[in-house]
Each structure stands twice: as structure tokens, then as C-alpha cells.
Amino acid sequence: MNVIAYLIPISIILGGIGLLGFVFTVKSRQYEDPEGDAQRILSGDYDDKPKA
């Protein structure tokens, strides 16, 4: 039963870290245009150099 006393706070902390990471990615607009990204992958019209 002592293990639960350790596992619950650890899981809450890890969940909070995951939530903060998700909020950061939403605020940095990484999910803005998923359909356009899919079309660019399939079209083959891309440069060898990534855009800065």
C-alpha cells in the first residue's frame, strides 16, 4: 500500500508535464494546418533544404 503513496504524486507530476507540453505546442501553433502538411507530403513539390 505504500507504493500507491509514491505512484499517485509521480503520475500527477508526469501528467502535468504532459499537459504543459501540449499547451506549449498549441500556443506555438504547431497544429494550425495539418491538411496542408499532408498535401505537401503527397505532392512531391518540396525543396531539399528546409525553410528557416
N, CA, C and O atoms as CSV, one atom per row, in Angstrom:
chain,resi,resn,atom,element,x,y,z
A,1,MET,N,N,0.811,-1.195,0.000
A,1,MET,CA,C,0.000,0.000,0.000
A,1,MET,C,C,0.858,1.263,0.000
A,1,MET,O,O,0.396,2.318,-0.436
A,2,ASN,N,N,2.090,1.174,0.478
A,2,ASN,CA,C,2.963,2.345,0.474
A,2,ASN,C,C,3.346,2.770,-0.935
A,2,ASN,O,O,3.663,3.936,-1.170
A,3,VAL,N,N,3.318,1.827,-1.874
A,3,VAL,CA,C,3.691,2.145,-3.246
A,3,VAL,C,C,2.713,3.153,-3.844
A,3,VAL,O,O,3.121,4.022,-4.615
A,4,ILE,N,N,1.454,3.052,-3.507
A,4,ILE,CA,C,0.448,3.973,-4.036
A,4,ILE,C,C,0.747,5.405,-3.595
A,4,ILE,O,O,0.484,6.351,-4.337
A,5,ALA,N,N,1.290,5.566,-2.404
A,5,ALA,CA,C,1.630,6.907,-1.918
A,5,ALA,C,C,2.714,7.550,-2.774
A,5,ALA,O,O,2.805,8.776,-2.830
A,6,TYR,N,N,3.530,6.750,-3.434
A,6,TYR,CA,C,4.563,7.275,-4.333
A,6,TYR,C,C,4.052,7.408,-5.765
A,6,TYR,O,O,4.382,8.369,-6.460
A,7,LEU,N,N,3.259,6.457,-6.196
A,7,LEU,CA,C,2.833,6.435,-7.590
A,7,LEU,C,C,1.828,7.539,-7.936
A,7,LEU,O,O,1.875,8.087,-9.037
A,8,ILE,N,N,0.941,7.864,-7.032
A,8,ILE,CA,C,-0.062,8.897,-7.321
A,8,ILE,C,C,0.588,10.263,-7.541
A,8,ILE,O,O,0.282,10.902,-8.548
A,9,PRO,N,N,1.461,10.747,-6.664
A,9,PRO,CA,C,2.093,12.046,-6.946
A,9,PRO,C,C,2.974,12.025,-8.199
A,9,PRO,O,O,3.017,13.004,-8.944
A,10,ILE,N,N,3.668,10.923,-8.429
A,10,ILE,CA,C,4.503,10.827,-9.625
A,10,ILE,C,C,3.639,10.902,-10.875
A,10,ILE,O,O,3.995,11.591,-11.831
A,11,SER,N,N,2.506,10.202,-10.883
A,11,SER,CA,C,1.641,10.233,-12.065
A,11,SER,C,C,1.013,11.616,-12.257
A,11,SER,O,O,0.825,12.048,-13.394
A,12,ILE,N,N,0.691,12.305,-11.184
A,12,ILE,CA,C,0.141,13.658,-11.298
A,12,ILE,C,C,1.195,14.609,-11.861
A,12,ILE,O,O,0.882,15.449,-12.704
A,13,ILE,N,N,2.428,14.484,-11.406
A,13,ILE,CA,C,3.508,15.338,-11.910
A,13,ILE,C,C,3.762,15.066,-13.388
A,13,ILE,O,O,3.899,16.005,-14.173
A,14,LEU,N,N,3.828,13.804,-13.777
A,14,LEU,CA,C,4.063,13.469,-15.180
A,14,LEU,C,C,2.895,13.916,-16.061
A,14,LEU,O,O,3.108,14.379,-17.182
A,15,GLY,N,N,1.687,13.785,-15.573
A,15,GLY,CA,C,0.525,14.274,-16.318
A,15,GLY,C,C,0.559,15.781,-16.487
A,15,GLY,O,O,0.208,16.298,-17.548
A,16,GLY,N,N,0.984,16.495,-15.440
A,16,GLY,CA,C,1.110,17.948,-15.531
A,16,GLY,C,C,2.175,18.365,-16.537
A,16,GLY,O,O,1.997,19.338,-17.270
A,17,ILE,N,N,3.287,17.626,-16.570
A,17,ILE,CA,C,4.339,17.915,-17.549
A,17,ILE,C,C,3.809,17.694,-18.963
A,17,ILE,O,O,4.076,18.497,-19.857
A,18,GLY,N,N,3.067,16.619,-19.168
A,18,GLY,CA,C,2.479,16.359,-20.482
A,18,GLY,C,C,1.482,17.437,-20.874
A,18,GLY,O,O,1.452,17.868,-22.027
A,19,LEU,N,N,0.674,17.871,-19.930
A,19,LEU,CA,C,-0.298,18.936,-20.199
A,19,LEU,C,C,0.399,20.242,-20.553
A,19,LEU,O,O,-0.022,20.935,-21.479
A,20,LEU,N,N,1.457,20.584,-19.828
A,20,LEU,CA,C,2.212,21.798,-20.138
A,20,LEU,C,C,2.849,21.704,-21.521
A,20,LEU,O,O,2.882,22.692,-22.255
A,21,GLY,N,N,3.349,20.538,-21.879
A,21,GLY,CA,C,3.914,20.360,-23.215
A,21,GLY,C,C,2.862,20.536,-24.286
A,21,GLY,O,O,3.127,21.166,-25.310
A,22,PHE,N,N,1.677,19.995,-24.074
A,22,PHE,CA,C,0.588,20.147,-25.041
A,22,PHE,C,C,0.169,21.603,-25.182
A,22,PHE,O,O,-0.029,22.083,-26.298
A,23,VAL,N,N,0.034,22.304,-24.073
A,23,VAL,CA,C,-0.351,23.718,-24.111
A,23,VAL,C,C,0.718,24.516,-24.857
A,23,VAL,O,O,0.383,25.414,-25.631
A,24,PHE,N,N,1.991,24.206,-24.639
A,24,PHE,CA,C,3.068,24.900,-25.338
A,24,PHE,C,C,2.957,24.683,-26.846
A,24,PHE,O,O,3.112,25.634,-27.612
A,25,THR,N,N,2.694,23.457,-27.286
A,25,THR,CA,C,2.602,23.198,-28.722
A,25,THR,C,C,1.383,23.881,-29.336
A,25,THR,O,O,1.442,24.328,-30.481
A,26,VAL,N,N,0.288,23.967,-28.599
A,26,VAL,CA,C,-0.900,24.662,-29.113
A,26,VAL,C,C,-0.616,26.156,-29.231
A,26,VAL,O,O,-0.989,26.780,-30.224
A,27,LYS,N,N,0.040,26.735,-28.229
A,27,LYS,CA,C,0.339,28.167,-28.276
A,27,LYS,C,C,1.371,28.506,-29.337
A,27,LYS,O,O,1.382,29.628,-29.844
A,28,SER,N,N,2.242,27.561,-29.686
A,28,SER,CA,C,3.229,27.827,-30.731
A,28,SER,C,C,2.682,27.476,-32.110
A,28,SER,O,O,3.424,27.473,-33.093
A,29,ARG,N,N,1.384,27.181,-32.185
A,29,ARG,CA,C,0.630,26.980,-33.437
A,29,ARG,C,C,1.176,25.840,-34.286
A,29,ARG,O,O,1.270,25.971,-35.507
A,30,GLN,N,N,1.533,24.740,-33.667
A,30,GLN,CA,C,2.047,23.604,-34.416
A,30,GLN,C,C,0.938,22.781,-35.065
A,30,GLN,O,O,1.215,21.970,-35.949
A,31,TYR,N,N,-0.297,22.971,-34.651
A,31,TYR,CA,C,-1.417,22.198,-35.199
A,31,TYR,C,C,-2.274,23.036,-36.129
A,31,TYR,O,O,-3.441,22.712,-36.350
A,32,GLU,N,N,-1.724,24.096,-36.672
A,32,GLU,CA,C,-2.532,25.063,-37.404
A,32,GLU,C,C,-3.055,24.528,-38.740
A,32,GLU,O,O,-4.225,24.735,-39.062
A,33,ASP,N,N,-2.218,23.848,-39.518
A,33,ASP,CA,C,-2.625,23.446,-40.867
A,33,ASP,C,C,-2.240,21.990,-41.150
A,33,ASP,O,O,-1.363,21.748,-41.979
A,34,PRO,N,N,-2.865,21.022,-40.491
A,34,PRO,CA,C,-2.485,19.628,-40.731
A,34,PRO,C,C,-2.864,19.140,-42.130
A,34,PRO,O,O,-2.179,18.282,-42.687
A,35,GLU,N,N,-3.941,19.674,-42.702
A,35,GLU,CA,C,-4.343,19.246,-44.043
A,35,GLU,C,C,-3.340,19.728,-45.090
A,35,GLU,O,O,-3.020,18.994,-46.025
A,36,GLY,N,N,-2.850,20.937,-44.942
A,36,GLY,CA,C,-1.849,21.451,-45.862
A,36,GLY,C,C,-0.545,20.669,-45.773
A,36,GLY,O,O,0.103,20.417,-46.789
A,37,ASP,N,N,-0.160,20.285,-44.559
A,37,ASP,CA,C,1.046,19.476,-44.391
A,37,ASP,C,C,0.895,18.132,-45.087
A,37,ASP,O,O,1.834,17.653,-45.722
A,38,ALA,N,N,-0.261,17.530,-44.974
A,38,ALA,CA,C,-0.493,16.233,-45.622
A,38,ALA,C,C,-0.422,16.370,-47.137
A,38,ALA,O,O,0.113,15.493,-47.814
A,39,GLN,N,N,-0.952,17.452,-47.669
A,39,GLN,CA,C,-0.916,17.658,-49.115
A,39,GLN,C,C,0.508,17.910,-49.605
A,39,GLN,O,O,0.879,17.441,-50.681
A,40,ARG,N,N,1.298,18.633,-48.842
A,40,ARG,CA,C,2.688,18.885,-49.240
A,40,ARG,C,C,3.507,17.609,-49.239
A,40,ARG,O,O,4.382,17.441,-50.088
A,41,ILE,N,N,3.245,16.708,-48.311
A,41,ILE,CA,C,3.978,15.445,-48.266
A,41,ILE,C,C,3.651,14.615,-49.507
A,41,ILE,O,O,4.545,14.012,-50.101
A,42,LEU,N,N,2.377,14.580,-49.902
A,42,LEU,CA,C,1.955,13.739,-51.014
A,42,LEU,C,C,2.264,14.340,-52.375
A,42,LEU,O,O,2.405,13.602,-53.350
A,43,SER,N,N,2.373,15.661,-52.464
A,43,SER,CA,C,2.543,16.290,-53.773
A,43,SER,C,C,3.938,16.087,-54.338
A,43,SER,O,O,4.088,16.000,-55.556
A,44,GLY,N,N,4.944,16.009,-53.517
A,44,GLY,CA,C,6.302,15.841,-54.003
A,44,GLY,C,C,6.955,17.146,-54.406
A,44,GLY,O,O,8.108,17.142,-54.836
A,45,ASP,N,N,6.255,18.261,-54.281
A,45,ASP,CA,C,6.815,19.568,-54.603
A,45,ASP,C,C,7.437,20.164,-53.346
A,45,ASP,O,O,6.809,20.948,-52.634
A,46,TYR,N,N,8.651,19.786,-53.095
A,46,TYR,CA,C,9.332,20.291,-51.918
A,46,TYR,C,C,10.807,20.490,-52.240
A,46,TYR,O,O,11.358,19.853,-53.137
A,47,ASP,N,N,11.417,21.370,-51.501
A,47,ASP,CA,C,12.841,21.653,-51.663
A,47,ASP,C,C,13.653,20.675,-50.817
A,47,ASP,O,O,13.157,20.110,-49.842
A,48,ASP,N,N,14.909,20.492,-51.213
A,48,ASP,CA,C,15.796,19.650,-50.398
A,48,ASP,C,C,16.206,20.350,-49.107
A,48,ASP,O,O,16.520,19.699,-48.111
A,49,LYS,N,N,16.201,21.681,-49.132
A,49,LYS,CA,C,16.611,22.448,-47.970
A,49,LYS,C,C,15.366,22.874,-47.184
A,49,LYS,O,O,14.394,23.346,-47.773
A,50,PRO,N,N,15.394,22.710,-45.870
A,50,PRO,CA,C,14.255,23.169,-45.084
A,50,PRO,C,C,14.223,24.692,-45.028
A,50,PRO,O,O,15.260,25.352,-45.092
A,51,LYS,N,N,13.018,25.236,-44.907
A,51,LYS,CA,C,12.858,26.681,-44.824
A,51,LYS,C,C,13.170,27.136,-43.424
A,51,LYS,O,O,12.826,26.464,-42.452
A,52,ALA,N,N,13.818,28.269,-43.315
A,52,ALA,CA,C,14.202,28.783,-41.993
A,52,ALA,C,C,13.148,29.647,-41.394
A,52,ALA,O,O,13.322,30.154,-40.285
